[in-house]
Amino acid sequence: MSNMGFALVALWGMVRLWPQRAHHALSPGRYGYGLFLLSLLLTALGSSYYHLAPDNTRLLWDRLPIAWATAVLLAGVRAETRSGSNAGRDIILLMAFATFGVAWWSFTDHYGVGDLRPYLMLQGLALVLIPLWQAAYQAPWSDRCAFGLALLLYVAAKLAELHDADLQAILGFISGHTLKHLLATAAAFTLTARLIRRTRPDQAKAAEHLAPSRASRIAFD
């Protein structure tokens, strides 16, 4: 049940943003953000499939869409903050790395190791690079706040996962893993709400005014 939030946020974002997909406030990161919403929907399906009968074979289908969501979110932010970046290439490369990270964990798990380093490294890169890129390339303050809040919620979700049993014992009615799902849903909601708000006429004009010009970005590069 706690996975339903991912699906609801994904569908809400798709319905609201698809008609606005050509809006200048979403370009050039729209492909990354569109795939992020699709990955959220797949996360709801994959995680539900895993939790119905948990084992490490099903866990692969839980982790894979999470890794994809992280990869395409990185690609979307990179595309809209760094002028001259190739969004299509970044999406392909980052999704390939995300897939490799999960496949590597699955392969090493057969030998009793279960190496999660590539999988976790991608998530760590998102936590570091997204605020760094937005600060360095002067993204609008409202974007930086929204993405910053989403990243903090995701960190809280990971902490809840690490203290799954402890939180169950303390709270009694909910486990840390369930809280992880709810906090991660809140993070996805925060990002999606910000993207939708960008397309409002008043917000789009403000973003256009605050964002650095293409010439200044090229000079910065």
Backbone torsions as a table, in degrees:
resi	resn	phi	psi	omega
1	MET	NA	-36.3	-177.6
2	SER	-71.0	-10.8	175.4
3	ASN	-82.7	-13.5	-177.6
4	MET	-61.8	-29.2	-179.7
5	GLY	-59.2	-40.1	178.6
6	PHE	-59.9	-45.1	-179.2
7	ALA	-65.2	-41.8	-178.7
8	LEU	-64.9	-43.6	178.0
9	VAL	-63.9	-42.9	-179.7
10	ALA	-61.7	-47.3	-178.4
11	LEU	-66.5	-39.7	176.9
12	TRP	-59.9	-47.0	179.5
13	GLY	-63.6	-41.0	179.6
14	MET	-63.3	-45.0	-178.7
15	VAL	-64.1	-40.7	-176.8
16	ARG	-79.6	-34.1	-172.8
17	LEU	-95.6	-24.0	-178.9
18	TRP	-57.9	-44.8	178.1
19	PRO	-65.4	-20.0	-178.0
20	GLN	-104.1	16.6	-171.4
21	ARG	-61.5	-25.2	179.1
22	ALA	-93.2	4.1	-178.0
23	HIS	-63.9	136.0	-176.4
24	HIS	-63.7	-23.5	-179.8
25	ALA	-71.7	-16.4	178.5
26	LEU	-101.3	-15.8	-177.7
27	SER	-87.3	145.4	2.3
28	PRO	-95.1	13.0	-177.6
29	GLY	-88.2	6.6	-171.2
30	ARG	-63.7	-32.6	-179.5
31	TYR	-67.6	-42.3	177.2
32	GLY	-63.7	-41.8	-178.7
33	TYR	-70.8	-36.2	176.6
34	GLY	-63.4	-42.9	177.6
35	LEU	-69.6	-27.6	175.5
36	PHE	-63.0	-44.3	178.2
37	LEU	-64.8	-40.3	176.9
38	LEU	-63.2	-40.2	178.7
39	SER	-65.4	-34.1	175.8
40	LEU	-62.2	-43.4	178.6
41	LEU	-62.9	-42.2	178.0
42	LEU	-66.8	-31.8	176.4
43	THR	-62.9	-43.1	177.9
44	ALA	-60.2	-42.7	-179.2
45	LEU	-70.2	-47.1	-177.6
46	GLY	-65.9	-41.5	-179.2
47	SER	-68.9	-38.5	177.5
48	SER	-64.6	-42.1	177.9
49	TYR	-58.9	-43.7	179.4
50	TYR	-65.1	-47.3	-172.6
51	HIS	-72.8	-16.5	176.1
52	LEU	-68.0	-31.7	178.6
53	ALA	-154.5	77.2	-170.7
54	PRO	-62.5	126.4	167.2
55	ASP	-157.9	171.4	-173.6
56	ASN	-72.0	-21.4	175.1
57	THR	-68.7	-45.4	178.4
58	ARG	-72.1	-27.1	-179.0
59	LEU	-61.3	-29.3	176.7
60	LEU	-57.3	-42.1	-178.2
61	TRP	-76.5	-13.8	171.8
62	ASP	-79.9	-45.3	-174.1
63	ARG	-78.9	-30.0	-175.1
64	LEU	-61.0	-51.3	179.1
65	PRO	-66.8	-27.5	175.2
66	ILE	-64.7	-43.9	178.1
67	ALA	-63.6	-41.0	177.9
68	TRP	-62.7	-42.9	179.8
69	ALA	-59.4	-42.3	177.9
70	THR	-63.6	-43.0	-177.0
71	ALA	-63.5	-48.7	-175.5
72	VAL	-74.4	-26.6	173.9
73	LEU	-65.7	-43.6	174.8
74	LEU	-57.8	-45.2	-179.0
75	ALA	-63.5	-39.8	179.5
76	GLY	-64.2	-44.7	179.6
77	VAL	-67.2	-41.2	178.7
78	ARG	-61.4	-41.9	-177.2
79	ALA	-64.2	-36.3	-176.2
80	GLU	-92.3	-8.9	178.8
81	THR	-105.3	-27.5	-177.6
82	ARG	-110.5	110.5	179.2
83	SER	-65.5	143.2	178.2
84	GLY	85.7	-4.3	179.1
85	SER	-73.0	148.7	-179.2
86	ASN	-97.1	102.2	-173.5
87	ALA	-62.5	-44.0	-179.2
88	GLY	-61.7	-44.5	179.2
89	ARG	-63.4	-43.8	-179.5
90	ASP	-62.2	-41.8	179.2
91	ILE	-61.5	-46.0	-179.0
92	ILE	-63.0	-47.5	-177.2
93	LEU	-65.7	-44.2	-177.9
94	LEU	-70.6	-37.3	176.7
95	MET	-68.2	-35.0	176.9
96	ALA	-64.1	-42.7	178.5
97	PHE	-65.8	-39.7	178.3
98	ALA	-61.6	-43.7	179.1
99	THR	-65.0	-41.8	177.7
100	PHE	-60.2	-43.1	-177.8
101	GLY	-59.5	-42.7	179.8
102	VAL	-72.8	-40.8	178.8
103	ALA	-63.7	-38.4	178.4
104	TRP	-63.9	-42.3	176.5
105	TRP	-60.1	-45.9	-178.5
106	SER	-62.7	-42.0	179.7
107	PHE	-63.6	-48.4	-178.1
108	THR	-70.8	-24.8	178.3
109	ASP	-64.9	-30.6	178.1
110	HIS	-64.3	-21.5	-179.9
111	TYR	-105.6	15.0	174.6
112	GLY	80.3	13.5	-178.1
113	VAL	-101.3	-53.8	-179.8
114	GLY	63.2	56.5	-175.2
115	ASP	-74.0	111.1	-178.5
116	LEU	-98.5	6.5	-173.2
117	ARG	-59.2	-47.8	178.3
118	PRO	-62.6	-39.8	179.4
119	TYR	-62.0	-45.6	-179.4
120	LEU	-74.5	-30.4	179.4
121	MET	-63.1	-40.0	178.9
122	LEU	-61.9	-41.9	178.3
123	GLN	-66.9	-38.0	176.7
124	GLY	-64.3	-39.1	177.9
125	LEU	-61.1	-40.1	178.8
126	ALA	-62.7	-41.6	-179.3
127	LEU	-64.5	-30.9	-177.4
128	VAL	-92.1	-48.7	-170.2
129	LEU	-74.4	-36.6	-177.4
130	ILE	-60.7	-54.1	177.4
131	PRO	-64.9	-31.5	179.2
132	LEU	-66.2	-47.4	178.6
133	TRP	-62.2	-43.2	-177.8
134	GLN	-65.7	-35.5	178.0
135	ALA	-73.1	-45.1	-176.5
136	ALA	-66.0	-35.1	-177.0
137	TYR	-105.4	19.4	169.4
138	GLN	54.2	51.4	173.2
139	ALA	-64.1	152.8	178.5
140	PRO	-53.4	143.2	-175.9
141	TRP	-58.7	-37.5	180.0
142	SER	-64.0	-36.6	175.4
143	ASP	-64.9	-45.2	-177.9
144	ARG	-63.4	-38.7	178.3
145	CYS	-66.4	-44.7	-178.6
146	ALA	-64.2	-46.3	179.5
147	PHE	-67.3	-37.7	178.3
148	GLY	-62.8	-43.8	178.1
149	LEU	-63.0	-41.7	179.6
150	ALA	-62.5	-41.3	179.4
151	LEU	-66.3	-38.5	177.3
152	LEU	-64.9	-39.9	177.4
153	LEU	-63.8	-36.6	179.8
154	TYR	-69.3	-38.7	175.3
155	VAL	-61.2	-43.0	177.7
156	ALA	-61.7	-36.6	177.9
157	ALA	-63.7	-42.4	178.9
158	LYS	-65.4	-38.3	178.0
159	LEU	-65.5	-39.8	177.6
160	ALA	-62.4	-38.2	178.4
161	GLU	-64.1	-41.5	-178.9
162	LEU	-65.6	-27.9	-178.5
163	HIS	-111.7	40.4	-176.3
164	ASP	-52.9	-60.8	-175.8
165	ALA	-66.9	-37.2	-179.7
166	ASP	-61.5	-44.0	-179.8
167	LEU	-67.8	-35.6	176.1
168	GLN	-61.8	-42.0	-179.4
169	ALA	-68.2	-38.2	-177.6
170	ILE	-74.9	-48.1	-174.1
171	LEU	-84.1	-33.6	175.9
172	GLY	84.3	-40.7	-172.5
173	PHE	-103.9	-4.9	-176.8
174	ILE	-153.0	144.0	-179.5
175	SER	-93.6	163.8	176.6
176	GLY	-62.9	-34.2	-179.1
177	HIS	-68.9	-38.3	175.6
178	THR	-64.9	-41.1	175.9
179	LEU	-61.1	-36.6	176.1
180	LYS	-55.9	-47.2	179.8
181	HIS	-60.8	-43.0	-177.0
182	LEU	-69.1	-40.6	178.7
183	LEU	-69.0	-39.3	177.1
184	ALA	-66.0	-36.0	174.8
185	THR	-63.0	-41.3	177.6
186	ALA	-62.2	-38.1	176.9
187	ALA	-63.4	-45.7	178.7
188	ALA	-63.8	-39.3	177.8
189	PHE	-62.0	-42.3	-179.3
190	THR	-60.8	-45.6	178.8
191	LEU	-64.5	-45.7	-177.1
192	THR	-65.6	-41.5	178.7
193	ALA	-61.5	-38.1	179.3
194	ARG	-67.1	-41.8	178.6
195	LEU	-62.5	-41.4	177.7
196	ILE	-64.7	-42.0	-178.3
197	ARG	-64.9	-29.7	178.4
198	ARG	-58.3	-33.4	-174.5
199	THR	-81.6	-6.6	173.9
200	ARG	-66.8	141.6	-174.3
201	PRO	-54.1	-43.6	-178.5
202	ASP	-67.6	-38.8	-179.3
203	GLN	-71.9	-38.2	179.7
204	ALA	-62.4	-41.2	178.3
205	LYS	-66.1	-40.1	179.1
206	ALA	-64.4	-42.6	-179.9
207	ALA	-63.7	-39.9	179.6
208	GLU	-64.9	-35.5	179.8
209	HIS	-72.5	-38.6	-175.2
210	LEU	-82.8	-30.2	-175.4
211	ALA	-67.3	141.5	177.4
212	PRO	-66.5	150.7	179.6
213	SER	-69.6	161.5	179.6
214	ARG	-62.1	-36.8	-179.3
215	ALA	-64.3	-41.2	-179.3
216	SER	-68.5	-34.0	178.1
217	ARG	-66.3	-42.4	179.4
218	ILE	-63.5	-40.2	178.4
219	ALA	-63.5	-39.6	179.4
220	PHE	-63.9	-40.6	178.8
221	ASP	-61.9	NA	NA
